[in-house]
Structure formats: structure tokens, C-alpha cells
Amino acid sequence: MKCVVQGCPGEMEQRQIVHTFVRGGKPIVVEGLPAWVCPVCGYTVLDIQVLDTLFALDPETASPVGQAPVFRLPLPSAV
Ligand SMILES: [Zn+2]
């Protein structure tokens, strides 16, 4: 599959990625997410089925498979 970014010559590869998002002010980490990634520009595409499953995930009731430390860099806030 060719990269969808205009002018990018990359061929997208199927990879397992780690996705982090914030829900209810808490960071949530999902690993082993199947995605298409462009090795040239890094553009990432998720299947609509994967997205649906991701949105359906309820971190309050689902059992985590692991815990990840959360860090904040000592940089001045950009806000
Ligand atoms: Zn690309």
C-alpha cells in the first residue's frame, strides 16, 4: 500500500504500534495495535475496525495487561 501523504514515496508497512491517549484526564496505553506505518514519513493509519475497538474500550472496566510509568519532561510549559 502506497503512503497516502502527497509526494511521499514510501510504501506503508503493517506494524504493531503502541498508542497512547488521554481519557478522563488519565493517560491510557494500548500496545499491539495493528497499524499501517510509512517508514519514510511516519504517517500511521489504523483500520476502521481497530479504531472502533479502540473507542469501545472502557478503561474503567477493562483489565490492563500491564502498567506504564508516566513522565513529564522538565520543560517550561508551552501553554
Ligand atoms: Zn509517507
PDB file of the backbone (N, CA, C, O) and the ligand in Angstrom, with CONECT records:
HET     ZN  A 101       1
ATOM      1  N   MET A   1       0.862  -1.205   0.000  1.00  0.00           N
ATOM      2  CA  MET A   1       0.000   0.000   0.000  1.00  0.00           C
ATOM      3  C   MET A   1       0.889   1.243   0.000  1.00  0.00           C
ATOM      4  O   MET A   1       1.778   1.388   0.839  1.00  0.00           O
ATOM      5  N   LYS A   2       0.634   2.121  -0.942  1.00  0.00           N
ATOM      6  CA  LYS A   2       1.440   3.327  -1.052  1.00  0.00           C
ATOM      7  C   LYS A   2       1.034   4.334   0.013  1.00  0.00           C
ATOM      8  O   LYS A   2      -0.135   4.421   0.391  1.00  0.00           O
ATOM      9  N   CYS A   3       2.027   5.102   0.498  1.00  0.00           N
ATOM     10  CA  CYS A   3       1.741   6.124   1.505  1.00  0.00           C
ATOM     11  C   CYS A   3       0.735   7.133   0.954  1.00  0.00           C
ATOM     12  O   CYS A   3       0.805   7.538  -0.207  1.00  0.00           O
ATOM     13  N   VAL A   4      -0.212   7.530   1.828  1.00  0.00           N
ATOM     14  CA  VAL A   4      -1.272   8.426   1.375  1.00  0.00           C
ATOM     15  C   VAL A   4      -0.847   9.897   1.414  1.00  0.00           C
ATOM     16  O   VAL A   4      -1.563  10.767   0.917  1.00  0.00           O
ATOM     17  N   VAL A   5       0.325  10.171   2.008  1.00  0.00           N
ATOM     18  CA  VAL A   5       0.796  11.548   2.080  1.00  0.00           C
ATOM     19  C   VAL A   5       1.302  11.971   0.701  1.00  0.00           C
ATOM     20  O   VAL A   5       2.128  11.297   0.085  1.00  0.00           O
ATOM     21  N   GLN A   6       0.790  13.091   0.244  1.00  0.00           N
ATOM     22  CA  GLN A   6       1.113  13.547  -1.098  1.00  0.00           C
ATOM     23  C   GLN A   6       2.610  13.830  -1.240  1.00  0.00           C
ATOM     24  O   GLN A   6       3.195  14.547  -0.429  1.00  0.00           O
ATOM     25  N   GLY A   7       3.217  13.259  -2.275  1.00  0.00           N
ATOM     26  CA  GLY A   7       4.628  13.494  -2.536  1.00  0.00           C
ATOM     27  C   GLY A   7       5.550  12.562  -1.779  1.00  0.00           C
ATOM     28  O   GLY A   7       6.760  12.593  -2.001  1.00  0.00           O
ATOM     29  N   CYS A   8       5.016  11.726  -0.884  1.00  0.00           N
ATOM     30  CA  CYS A   8       5.849  10.787  -0.131  1.00  0.00           C
ATOM     31  C   CYS A   8       5.982   9.498  -0.928  1.00  0.00           C
ATOM     32  O   CYS A   8       4.979   8.921  -1.349  1.00  0.00           O
ATOM     33  N   PRO A   9       7.227   9.036  -1.139  1.00  0.00           N
ATOM     34  CA  PRO A   9       7.428   7.832  -1.951  1.00  0.00           C
ATOM     35  C   PRO A   9       7.316   6.529  -1.154  1.00  0.00           C
ATOM     36  O   PRO A   9       7.510   5.450  -1.713  1.00  0.00           O
ATOM     37  N   GLY A  10       7.010   6.617   0.128  1.00  0.00           N
ATOM     38  CA  GLY A  10       7.030   5.435   0.992  1.00  0.00           C
ATOM     39  C   GLY A  10       5.951   4.411   0.670  1.00  0.00           C
ATOM     40  O   GLY A  10       4.885   4.743   0.151  1.00  0.00           O
ATOM     41  N   GLU A  11       6.256   3.160   0.991  1.00  0.00           N
ATOM     42  CA  GLU A  11       5.285   2.061   0.928  1.00  0.00           C
ATOM     43  C   GLU A  11       4.916   1.717   2.361  1.00  0.00           C
ATOM     44  O   GLU A  11       5.789   1.398   3.168  1.00  0.00           O
ATOM     45  N   MET A  12       3.640   1.779   2.681  1.00  0.00           N
ATOM     46  CA  MET A  12       3.233   1.550   4.062  1.00  0.00           C
ATOM     47  C   MET A  12       3.411   0.083   4.452  1.00  0.00           C
ATOM     48  O   MET A  12       3.144  -0.824   3.664  1.00  0.00           O
ATOM     49  N   GLU A  13       3.875  -0.126   5.698  1.00  0.00           N
ATOM     50  CA  GLU A  13       4.104  -1.477   6.212  1.00  0.00           C
ATOM     51  C   GLU A  13       3.144  -1.747   7.358  1.00  0.00           C
ATOM     52  O   GLU A  13       2.790  -0.845   8.118  1.00  0.00           O
ATOM     53  N   GLN A  14       2.724  -3.021   7.472  1.00  0.00           N
ATOM     54  CA  GLN A  14       1.877  -3.379   8.604  1.00  0.00           C
ATOM     55  C   GLN A  14       2.774  -3.585   9.826  1.00  0.00           C
ATOM     56  O   GLN A  14       3.736  -4.351   9.786  1.00  0.00           O
ATOM     57  N   ARG A  15       2.443  -2.894  10.895  1.00  0.00           N
ATOM     58  CA  ARG A  15       3.238  -2.977  12.124  1.00  0.00           C
ATOM     59  C   ARG A  15       2.321  -2.995  13.330  1.00  0.00           C
ATOM     60  O   ARG A  15       1.151  -2.621  13.262  1.00  0.00           O
ATOM     61  N   GLN A  16       2.897  -3.445  14.440  1.00  0.00           N
ATOM     62  CA  GLN A  16       2.196  -3.364  15.713  1.00  0.00           C
ATOM     63  C   GLN A  16       2.720  -2.120  16.416  1.00  0.00           C
ATOM     64  O   GLN A  16       3.924  -1.994  16.637  1.00  0.00           O
ATOM     65  N   ILE A  17       1.840  -1.211  16.764  1.00  0.00           N
ATOM     66  CA  ILE A  17       2.286   0.019  17.384  1.00  0.00           C
ATOM     67  C   ILE A  17       1.754   0.129  18.817  1.00  0.00           C
ATOM     68  O   ILE A  17       0.855  -0.603  19.231  1.00  0.00           O
ATOM     69  N   VAL A  18       2.343   1.065  19.548  1.00  0.00           N
ATOM     70  CA  VAL A  18       1.853   1.411  20.877  1.00  0.00           C
ATOM     71  C   VAL A  18       1.165   2.756  20.745  1.00  0.00           C
ATOM     72  O   VAL A  18       1.755   3.715  20.248  1.00  0.00           O
ATOM     73  N   HIS A  19      -0.074   2.828  21.186  1.00  0.00           N
ATOM     74  CA  HIS A  19      -0.841   4.066  21.059  1.00  0.00           C
ATOM     75  C   HIS A  19      -1.164   4.589  22.453  1.00  0.00           C
ATOM     76  O   HIS A  19      -1.618   3.846  23.322  1.00  0.00           O
ATOM     77  N   THR A  20      -0.925   5.862  22.645  1.00  0.00           N
ATOM     78  CA  THR A  20      -1.222   6.480  23.929  1.00  0.00           C
ATOM     79  C   THR A  20      -2.269   7.564  23.728  1.00  0.00           C
ATOM     80  O   THR A  20      -2.158   8.376  22.809  1.00  0.00           O
ATOM     81  N   PHE A  21      -3.265   7.582  24.569  1.00  0.00           N
ATOM     82  CA  PHE A  21      -4.245   8.656  24.509  1.00  0.00           C
ATOM     83  C   PHE A  21      -4.687   8.989  25.924  1.00  0.00           C
ATOM     84  O   PHE A  21      -4.389   8.261  26.871  1.00  0.00           O
ATOM     85  N   VAL A  22      -5.387  10.078  26.050  1.00  0.00           N
ATOM     86  CA  VAL A  22      -5.845  10.523  27.358  1.00  0.00           C
ATOM     87  C   VAL A  22      -7.359  10.432  27.393  1.00  0.00           C
ATOM     88  O   VAL A  22      -8.054  10.963  26.527  1.00  0.00           O
ATOM     89  N   ARG A  23      -7.855   9.747  28.414  1.00  0.00           N
ATOM     90  CA  ARG A  23      -9.307   9.674  28.569  1.00  0.00           C
ATOM     91  C   ARG A  23      -9.629  10.005  30.020  1.00  0.00           C
ATOM     92  O   ARG A  23      -9.088   9.395  30.943  1.00  0.00           O
ATOM     93  N   GLY A  24     -10.508  10.970  30.210  1.00  0.00           N
ATOM     94  CA  GLY A  24     -10.854  11.398  31.558  1.00  0.00           C
ATOM     95  C   GLY A  24      -9.652  11.937  32.314  1.00  0.00           C
ATOM     96  O   GLY A  24      -9.563  11.793  33.534  1.00  0.00           O
ATOM     97  N   GLY A  25      -8.715  12.567  31.581  1.00  0.00           N
ATOM     98  CA  GLY A  25      -7.546  13.157  32.212  1.00  0.00           C
ATOM     99  C   GLY A  25      -6.457  12.160  32.554  1.00  0.00           C
ATOM    100  O   GLY A  25      -5.414  12.546  33.081  1.00  0.00           O
ATOM    101  N   LYS A  26      -6.679  10.862  32.262  1.00  0.00           N
ATOM    102  CA  LYS A  26      -5.685   9.842  32.581  1.00  0.00           C
ATOM    103  C   LYS A  26      -5.096   9.280  31.305  1.00  0.00           C
ATOM    104  O   LYS A  26      -5.823   8.991  30.354  1.00  0.00           O
ATOM    105  N   PRO A  27      -3.745   9.121  31.278  1.00  0.00           N
ATOM    106  CA  PRO A  27      -3.150   8.510  30.094  1.00  0.00           C
ATOM    107  C   PRO A  27      -3.454   7.018  30.025  1.00  0.00           C
ATOM    108  O   PRO A  27      -3.379   6.305  31.025  1.00  0.00           O
ATOM    109  N   ILE A  28      -3.794   6.570  28.837  1.00  0.00           N
ATOM    110  CA  ILE A  28      -4.090   5.162  28.584  1.00  0.00           C
ATOM    111  C   ILE A  28      -3.122   4.688  27.505  1.00  0.00           C
ATOM    112  O   ILE A  28      -2.941   5.367  26.495  1.00  0.00           O
ATOM    113  N   VAL A  29      -2.509   3.548  27.708  1.00  0.00           N
ATOM    114  CA  VAL A  29      -1.574   2.999  26.734  1.00  0.00           C
ATOM    115  C   VAL A  29      -2.158   1.710  26.173  1.00  0.00           C
ATOM    116  O   VAL A  29      -2.557   0.819  26.923  1.00  0.00           O
ATOM    117  N   VAL A  30      -2.205   1.620  24.849  1.00  0.00           N
ATOM    118  CA  VAL A  30      -2.665   0.398  24.198  1.00  0.00           C
ATOM    119  C   VAL A  30      -1.516  -0.115  23.344  1.00  0.00           C
ATOM    120  O   VAL A  30      -1.016   0.593  22.471  1.00  0.00           O
ATOM    121  N   GLU A  31      -1.094  -1.372  23.606  1.00  0.00           N
ATOM    122  CA  GLU A  31       0.006  -1.924  22.816  1.00  0.00           C
ATOM    123  C   GLU A  31      -0.509  -3.000  21.884  1.00  0.00           C
ATOM    124  O   GLU A  31      -1.624  -3.500  22.031  1.00  0.00           O
ATOM    125  N   GLY A  32       0.343  -3.347  20.906  1.00  0.00           N
ATOM    126  CA  GLY A  32      -0.017  -4.405  19.966  1.00  0.00           C
ATOM    127  C   GLY A  32      -1.134  -4.021  19.033  1.00  0.00           C
ATOM    128  O   GLY A  32      -1.906  -4.871  18.589  1.00  0.00           O
ATOM    129  N   LEU A  33      -1.222  -2.725  18.732  1.00  0.00           N
ATOM    130  CA  LEU A  33      -2.277  -2.229  17.857  1.00  0.00           C
ATOM    131  C   LEU A  33      -1.832  -2.417  16.399  1.00  0.00           C
ATOM    132  O   LEU A  33      -0.811  -1.858  16.002  1.00  0.00           O
ATOM    133  N   PRO A  34      -2.570  -3.187  15.598  1.00  0.00           N
ATOM    134  CA  PRO A  34      -2.174  -3.348  14.208  1.00  0.00           C
ATOM    135  C   PRO A  34      -2.400  -2.054  13.435  1.00  0.00           C
ATOM    136  O   PRO A  34      -3.492  -1.488  13.474  1.00  0.00           O
ATOM    137  N   ALA A  35      -1.374  -1.588  12.735  1.00  0.00           N
ATOM    138  CA  ALA A  35      -1.474  -0.319  12.013  1.00  0.00           C
ATOM    139  C   ALA A  35      -0.630  -0.381  10.748  1.00  0.00           C
ATOM    140  O   ALA A  35       0.273  -1.207  10.619  1.00  0.00           O
ATOM    141  N   TRP A  36      -0.948   0.510   9.822  1.00  0.00           N
ATOM    142  CA  TRP A  36      -0.109   0.708   8.634  1.00  0.00           C
ATOM    143  C   TRP A  36       0.752   1.928   8.900  1.00  0.00           C
ATOM    144  O   TRP A  36       0.238   3.006   9.199  1.00  0.00           O
ATOM    145  N   VAL A  37       2.084   1.756   8.791  1.00  0.00           N
ATOM    146  CA  VAL A  37       3.008   2.844   9.081  1.00  0.00           C
ATOM    147  C   VAL A  37       3.913   3.080   7.873  1.00  0.00           C
ATOM    148  O   VAL A  37       4.442   2.136   7.286  1.00  0.00           O
ATOM    149  N   CYS A  38       4.082   4.348   7.513  1.00  0.00           N
ATOM    150  CA  CYS A  38       5.003   4.699   6.429  1.00  0.00           C
ATOM    151  C   CYS A  38       6.403   4.826   7.012  1.00  0.00           C
ATOM    152  O   CYS A  38       6.618   5.648   7.903  1.00  0.00           O
ATOM    153  N   PRO A  39       7.376   4.025   6.527  1.00  0.00           N
ATOM    154  CA  PRO A  39       8.728   4.091   7.078  1.00  0.00           C
ATOM    155  C   PRO A  39       9.457   5.383   6.684  1.00  0.00           C
ATOM    156  O   PRO A  39      10.476   5.726   7.283  1.00  0.00           O
ATOM    157  N   VAL A  40       8.943   6.092   5.689  1.00  0.00           N
ATOM    158  CA  VAL A  40       9.611   7.316   5.228  1.00  0.00           C
ATOM    159  C   VAL A  40       9.175   8.525   6.064  1.00  0.00           C
ATOM    160  O   VAL A  40      10.017   9.252   6.591  1.00  0.00           O
ATOM    161  N   CYS A  41       7.865   8.738   6.184  1.00  0.00           N
ATOM    162  CA  CYS A  41       7.402   9.953   6.871  1.00  0.00           C
ATOM    163  C   CYS A  41       6.748   9.656   8.222  1.00  0.00           C
ATOM    164  O   CYS A  41       6.446  10.580   8.977  1.00  0.00           O
ATOM    165  N   GLY A  42       6.528   8.379   8.532  1.00  0.00           N
ATOM    166  CA  GLY A  42       5.974   8.035   9.833  1.00  0.00           C
ATOM    167  C   GLY A  42       4.464   8.131   9.922  1.00  0.00           C
ATOM    168  O   GLY A  42       3.893   7.930  10.994  1.00  0.00           O
ATOM    169  N   TYR A  43       3.810   8.436   8.813  1.00  0.00           N
ATOM    170  CA  TYR A  43       2.356   8.541   8.816  1.00  0.00           C
ATOM    171  C   TYR A  43       1.742   7.189   9.193  1.00  0.00           C
ATOM    172  O   TYR A  43       2.157   6.147   8.686  1.00  0.00           O
ATOM    173  N   THR A  44       0.763   7.219  10.077  1.00  0.00           N
ATOM    174  CA  THR A  44       0.168   5.991  10.600  1.00  0.00           C
ATOM    175  C   THR A  44      -1.318   5.953  10.299  1.00  0.00           C
ATOM    176  O   THR A  44      -2.033   6.934  10.503  1.00  0.00           O
ATOM    177  N   VAL A  45      -1.775   4.806   9.811  1.00  0.00           N
ATOM    178  CA  VAL A  45      -3.193   4.626   9.507  1.00  0.00           C
ATOM    179  C   VAL A  45      -3.700   3.421  10.282  1.00  0.00           C
ATOM    180  O   VAL A  45      -3.077   2.359  10.275  1.00  0.00           O
ATOM    181  N   LEU A  46      -4.833   3.594  10.949  1.00  0.00           N
ATOM    182  CA  LEU A  46      -5.475   2.483  11.649  1.00  0.00           C
ATOM    183  C   LEU A  46      -6.710   2.058  10.869  1.00  0.00           C
ATOM    184  O   LEU A  46      -7.427   2.894  10.318  1.00  0.00           O
ATOM    185  N   ASP A  47      -6.951   0.758  10.829  1.00  0.00           N
ATOM    186  CA  ASP A  47      -8.177   0.243  10.223  1.00  0.00           C
ATOM    187  C   ASP A  47      -9.376   0.753  11.010  1.00  0.00           C
ATOM    188  O   ASP A  47      -9.289   0.966  12.220  1.00  0.00           O
ATOM    189  N   ILE A  48     -10.490   0.948  10.322  1.00  0.00           N
ATOM    190  CA  ILE A  48     -11.694   1.445  10.978  1.00  0.00           C
ATOM    191  C   ILE A  48     -12.160   0.461  12.057  1.00  0.00           C
ATOM    192  O   ILE A  48     -12.694   0.873  13.087  1.00  0.00           O
ATOM    193  N   GLN A  49     -11.954  -0.852  11.814  1.00  0.00           N
ATOM    194  CA  GLN A  49     -12.326  -1.863  12.821  1.00  0.00           C
ATOM    195  C   GLN A  49     -11.495  -1.702  14.078  1.00  0.00           C
ATOM    196  O   GLN A  49     -12.000  -1.823  15.194  1.00  0.00           O
ATOM    197  N   VAL A  50     -10.185  -1.423  13.877  1.00  0.00           N
ATOM    198  CA  VAL A  50      -9.278  -1.237  15.016  1.00  0.00           C
ATOM    199  C   VAL A  50      -9.701   0.012  15.797  1.00  0.00           C
ATOM    200  O   VAL A  50      -9.719   0.009  17.028  1.00  0.00           O
ATOM    201  N   LEU A  51     -10.044   1.085  15.058  1.00  0.00           N
ATOM    202  CA  LEU A  51     -10.494   2.326  15.699  1.00  0.00           C
ATOM    203  C   LEU A  51     -11.772   2.096  16.501  1.00  0.00           C
ATOM    204  O   LEU A  51     -11.903   2.575  17.627  1.00  0.00           O
ATOM    205  N   ASP A  52     -12.708   1.362  15.915  1.00  0.00           N
ATOM    206  CA  ASP A  52     -13.962   1.068  16.607  1.00  0.00           C
ATOM    207  C   ASP A  52     -13.698   0.315  17.903  1.00  0.00           C
ATOM    208  O   ASP A  52     -14.287   0.616  18.941  1.00  0.00           O
ATOM    209  N   THR A  53     -12.802  -0.670  17.829  1.00  0.00           N
ATOM    210  CA  THR A  53     -12.462  -1.457  19.020  1.00  0.00           C
ATOM    211  C   THR A  53     -11.804  -0.572  20.061  1.00  0.00           C
ATOM    212  O   THR A  53     -12.047  -0.708  21.260  1.00  0.00           O
ATOM    213  N   LEU A  54     -10.956   0.351  19.576  1.00  0.00           N
ATOM    214  CA  LEU A  54     -10.247   1.268  20.468  1.00  0.00           C
ATOM    215  C   LEU A  54     -11.240   2.190  21.183  1.00  0.00           C
ATOM    216  O   LEU A  54     -11.135   2.406  22.391  1.00  0.00           O
ATOM    217  N   PHE A  55     -12.200   2.730  20.431  1.00  0.00           N
ATOM    218  CA  PHE A  55     -13.179   3.643  21.024  1.00  0.00           C
ATOM    219  C   PHE A  55     -14.119   2.904  21.979  1.00  0.00           C
ATOM    220  O   PHE A  55     -14.655   3.489  22.920  1.00  0.00           O
ATOM    221  N   ALA A  56     -14.309   1.604  21.719  1.00  0.00           N
ATOM    222  CA  ALA A  56     -15.213   0.813  22.553  1.00  0.00           C
ATOM    223  C   ALA A  56     -14.550   0.394  23.859  1.00  0.00           C
ATOM    224  O   ALA A  56     -15.223  -0.030  24.798  1.00  0.00           O
ATOM    225  N   LEU A  57     -13.226   0.516  23.913  1.00  0.00           N
ATOM    226  CA  LEU A  57     -12.501   0.112  25.122  1.00  0.00           C
ATOM    227  C   LEU A  57     -12.863   1.033  26.286  1.00  0.00           C
ATOM    228  O   LEU A  57     -12.757   2.256  26.186  1.00  0.00           O
ATOM    229  N   ASP A  58     -13.282   0.434  27.368  1.00  0.00           N
ATOM    230  CA  ASP A  58     -13.592   1.207  28.568  1.00  0.00           C
ATOM    231  C   ASP A  58     -12.525   0.935  29.610  1.00  0.00           C
ATOM    232  O   ASP A  58     -12.514  -0.133  30.222  1.00  0.00           O
ATOM    233  N   PRO A  59     -11.617   1.899  29.821  1.00  0.00           N
ATOM    234  CA  PRO A  59     -10.508   1.662  30.758  1.00  0.00           C
ATOM    235  C   PRO A  59     -10.970   1.468  32.196  1.00  0.00           C
ATOM    236  O   PRO A  59     -10.220   0.959  33.028  1.00  0.00           O
ATOM    237  N   GLU A  60     -12.210   1.875  32.492  1.00  0.00           N
ATOM    238  CA  GLU A  60     -12.723   1.705  33.854  1.00  0.00           C
ATOM    239  C   GLU A  60     -13.075   0.244  34.135  1.00  0.00           C
ATOM    240  O   GLU A  60     -12.985  -0.211  35.275  1.00  0.00           O
ATOM    241  N   THR A  61     -13.475  -0.488  33.094  1.00  0.00           N
ATOM    242  CA  THR A  61     -13.907  -1.871  33.322  1.00  0.00           C
ATOM    243  C   THR A  61     -12.949  -2.897  32.714  1.00  0.00           C
ATOM    244  O   THR A  61     -12.907  -4.044  33.160  1.00  0.00           O
ATOM    245  N   ALA A  62     -12.177  -2.491  31.696  1.00  0.00           N
ATOM    246  CA  ALA A  62     -11.244  -3.438  31.076  1.00  0.00           C
ATOM    247  C   ALA A  62     -10.072  -3.691  32.018  1.00  0.00           C
ATOM    248  O   ALA A  62      -9.687  -2.817  32.795  1.00  0.00           O
ATOM    249  N   SER A  63      -9.508  -4.899  31.941  1.00  0.00           N
ATOM    250  CA  SER A  63      -8.363  -5.235  32.785  1.00  0.00           C
ATOM    251  C   SER A  63      -7.072  -4.913  32.051  1.00  0.00           C
ATOM    252  O   SER A  63      -6.836  -5.432  30.960  1.00  0.00           O
ATOM    253  N   PRO A  64      -6.226  -4.056  32.637  1.00  0.00           N
ATOM    254  CA  PRO A  64      -4.957  -3.760  31.976  1.00  0.00           C
ATOM    255  C   PRO A  64      -4.036  -4.975  31.979  1.00  0.00           C
ATOM    256  O   PRO A  64      -4.063  -5.775  32.914  1.00  0.00           O
ATOM    257  N   VAL A  65      -3.219  -5.114  30.930  1.00  0.00           N
ATOM    258  CA  VAL A  65      -2.265  -6.218  30.861  1.00  0.00           C
ATOM    259  C   VAL A  65      -0.916  -5.796  31.443  1.00  0.00           C
ATOM    260  O   VAL A  65      -0.024  -6.626  31.617  1.00  0.00           O
ATOM    261  N   GLY A  66      -0.772  -4.497  31.744  1.00  0.00           N
ATOM    262  CA  GLY A  66       0.480  -4.026  32.319  1.00  0.00           C
ATOM    263  C   GLY A  66       0.316  -2.600  32.789  1.00  0.00           C
ATOM    264  O   GLY A  66      -0.723  -1.977  32.569  1.00  0.00           O
ATOM    265  N   GLN A  67       1.344  -2.085  33.439  1.00  0.00           N
ATOM    266  CA  GLN A  67       1.338  -0.712  33.919  1.00  0.00           C
ATOM    267  C   GLN A  67       2.543   0.006  33.318  1.00  0.00           C
ATOM    268  O   GLN A  67       3.624  -0.576  33.221  1.00  0.00           O
ATOM    269  N   ALA A  68       2.369   1.253  32.918  1.00  0.00           N
ATOM    270  CA  ALA A  68       3.474   2.019  32.356  1.00  0.00           C
ATOM    271  C   ALA A  68       3.731   3.254  33.219  1.00  0.00           C
ATOM    272  O   ALA A  68       2.790   3.929  33.637  1.00  0.00           O
ATOM    273  N   PRO A  69       5.008   3.548  33.485  1.00  0.00           N
ATOM    274  CA  PRO A  69       5.303   4.779  34.218  1.00  0.00           C
ATOM    275  C   PRO A  69       4.984   5.998  33.358  1.00  0.00           C
ATOM    276  O   PRO A  69       5.131   5.954  32.136  1.00  0.00           O
ATOM    277  N   VAL A  70       4.558   7.060  33.977  1.00  0.00           N
ATOM    278  CA  VAL A  70       4.227   8.296  33.266  1.00  0.00           C
ATOM    279  C   VAL A  70       5.230   9.354  33.668  1.00  0.00           C
ATOM    280  O   VAL A  70       5.451   9.588  34.856  1.00  0.00           O
ATOM    281  N   PHE A  71       5.837   9.992  32.690  1.00  0.00           N
ATOM    282  CA  PHE A  71       6.854  11.004  32.952  1.00  0.00           C
ATOM    283  C   PHE A  71       6.420  12.353  32.406  1.00  0.00           C
ATOM    284  O   PHE A  71       5.589  12.443  31.503  1.00  0.00           O
ATOM    285  N   ARG A  72       6.997  13.388  32.972  1.00  0.00           N
ATOM    286  CA  ARG A  72       6.799  14.735  32.431  1.00  0.00           C
ATOM    287  C   ARG A  72       8.179  15.363  32.339  1.00  0.00           C
ATOM    288  O   ARG A  72       8.923  15.391  33.320  1.00  0.00           O
ATOM    289  N   LEU A  73       8.517  15.866  31.162  1.00  0.00           N
ATOM    290  CA  LEU A  73       9.838  16.470  30.975  1.00  0.00           C
ATOM    291  C   LEU A  73       9.900  17.804  31.707  1.00  0.00           C
ATOM    292  O   LEU A  73       8.921  18.548  31.759  1.00  0.00           O
ATOM    293  N   PRO A  74      11.095  18.096  32.283  1.00  0.00           N
ATOM    294  CA  PRO A  74      11.246  19.370  32.995  1.00  0.00           C
ATOM    295  C   PRO A  74      11.441  20.533  32.024  1.00  0.00           C
ATOM    296  O   PRO A  74      12.488  21.182  32.021  1.00  0.00           O
ATOM    297  N   LEU A  75      10.432  20.788  31.208  1.00  0.00           N
ATOM    298  CA  LEU A  75      10.497  21.883  30.240  1.00  0.00           C
ATOM    299  C   LEU A  75       9.460  22.921  30.623  1.00  0.00           C
ATOM    300  O   LEU A  75       8.440  22.592  31.228  1.00  0.00           O
ATOM    301  N   PRO A  76       9.716  24.166  30.276  1.00  0.00           N
ATOM    302  CA  PRO A  76       8.693  25.181  30.541  1.00  0.00           C
ATOM    303  C   PRO A  76       7.424  24.859  29.745  1.00  0.00           C
ATOM    304  O   PRO A  76       7.496  24.447  28.588  1.00  0.00           O
ATOM    305  N   SER A  77       6.299  25.046  30.360  1.00  0.00           N
ATOM    306  CA  SER A  77       5.032  24.740  29.713  1.00  0.00           C
ATOM    307  C   SER A  77       4.866  25.584  28.460  1.00  0.00           C
ATOM    308  O   SER A  77       5.180  26.774  28.444  1.00  0.00           O
ATOM    309  N   ALA A  78       4.372  24.950  27.423  1.00  0.00           N
ATOM    310  CA  ALA A  78       4.167  25.654  26.153  1.00  0.00           C
ATOM    311  C   ALA A  78       2.860  26.432  26.170  1.00  0.00           C
ATOM    312  O   ALA A  78       2.604  27.231  25.270  1.00  0.00           O
ATOM    313  N   VAL A  79       2.044  26.211  27.167  1.00  0.00           N
ATOM    314  CA  VAL A  79       0.730  26.872  27.205  1.00  0.00           C
ATOM    315  C   VAL A  79       0.881  28.310  27.683  1.00  0.00           C
ATOM    316  O   VAL A  79      -0.109  29.034  27.784  1.00  0.00           O
TER     317      VAL A  79
HETATM  318 ZN    ZN A 101       4.927   8.530   3.844  1.00  0.00          ZN2+
END
